[in-house]
């Protein structure tokens, strides 16, 4: 492998940041980090590790340092994302070199390394000792509440709405303790800006922000941002518009929030891989979708 310079933690370096944007757009078309930074939401915990050739980033592995909860216990962790190499530089071992560098750097700093793999490269991560785990989506098909829509859709282009979202995220309660996280507002803000901009709903009465939407006969619930206990049977009807809803899908483990479900369904389109102590196999779980990098 030809040696290339590794540059890291360059959030405040405009030249390298622009190179990162260009790299991301090439390797992950449609993914945008510019608006995340420009709005001030790129936190210090998100650190790219990039191989640079001239003015170009040619390969990358990014890390988001976070506290995660595994079976209720908080542990130090690093979530890996944005792993890729420019097409002209593939098959040279660059991603392997960066992964080895990152694993070596964090091996003693954190207790758990984890990532969500693109299904096209799922054979790559076991080479470094990562173990695969199946996650589940939680599905309710009975006792669907009668619609009582009573929320306001928040506007990401309105500064007061974004300030409300950012404030609530900083104060939020743990969404799940089975396999969850703390202090990941930056990740959720990225999801809101880039994926869920039309799905952010505010229940002012209960002070809850939902990330949810209806499609056909299904209500999809990606996140619930709350700062105090609530009654599921009271708040859930407020985000339902259609009386044709026949199922609700939760993209997080609902044991803390108390939302009921009738079944689980394994998901394997972006499988979880872990390196470190992770011992909750056999119990259905879902790492919160809006905490994934």
Helices and strands as residue ranges (DSSP letters): E 5-8, H 14-27, H 34-38, E 46-53, E 56-70, E 73-85, G 87-89, H 94-106, E 112-116, G 119-121, H 122-125, G 126-128, E 131-140, E 152-153, H 159-171, E 179-182, H 185-194, E 200-203, E 208-215, E 218-225, H 232-235, G 236-239, E 247-250, E 263-276, G 289-291
